Amino acid sequence: MLKKADLLKAITEIAPEKVTQAQAGAVLDALVAVTHSALKAGHDVAIPELGKFSTSQKAERQGRNPSTGEPITISARVAAKFTPAKALKDTLN
């Protein structure tokens, strides 16, 4: 798994301009914050050659408590969804 520190190190090595890990970290943190707020507001976030983040509505449904087998109601919620871009799919296959 590529952790944040590894990702920041890779960005500083690949970036065309001299970028420090602190600068790369600030940009990554900003990207995450913008993505969170856009999804919360109901907007999709498309990152070219990577993919699209969006939300989907999950309806209320019936489930079962795995311990007791008793029926429970699972409340409605909003779920985050990621759809990979064609460029990412092509890279992987």
N, C-alpha and C positions, 0 to 999 in steps of 0.2 A: 504494500500500500504506500502510495506517495503522500506523505504528511505535509503539513503546511510549511515547515522549515525546509523540507526537500524541494517543494514546489518553488519557494522563493529563491532558493539557491539556483535551481534550473532556469528560472526567469532571468536572474542576473547574468548567467552565462550566455543565454541565447539573445537577449535584448541587443538591438543594433547600437544603441547609445549606452554609455556607461551608466548603469542603474545600480544603486545600492540595494541591499536587502531591505533596509528600512523604507525606501521609496517603493519598492515592489510590494512590500507588506501593506503600505498605506493605500496603494491602488487596489490591491486584492480586497482589503477591508471595505473600501468604498464600493467596489463592485457587488460585494455581498450585501451591503446595506441598501444599495439602490434596488437590487433584485428583491430583497425582502419587502421593502416599502411598495414597490410596483405590484408585486403579487398580492399584497394585502389590500391594495386599492382596486384589485380586479384586472390589472393589465398584464399582458404577456410580456416576457423579456426574451428577445431573440439575439443570440450571439452568433454572428456569421461563422461558418465552418465548425461550430461546436454543437449548437442545438437551440431549442426553445423551451423555456420554462413557462408553465401555465398552471392554472388551477382548475379543479373540477369539483362539482358538488356531489357529495355522497349522501344519499337519502337515508332517513331513519330506517332501521331494519331490525328484525328479530334474530337473536343469537342464543347461544346456550352457555351457561357457566360451566367451564370444563371440569371443575371440582365436583359440583353437585348435579350437573345435567339440567338444572333449573333454567327455564326460558328467561331471557333478559332482553331489554330493549337497548339497542345501540343507537345513540343519538346521531342526528345528521351532523355533517362536518364538511369543511372545505379541505381538499387534499392538494398538495403540490404534485406536479407532473413534469417530467422531462422527456422531450422528444429529440433524439439525436438528429443532427443535420446529415445530409447526404455525404458531405465530405468526410465526416467522422465515420459513417458506415463504410464508406469506400476504404478508408484507412485500415479499418479493422478486418475487412474481408479481402 
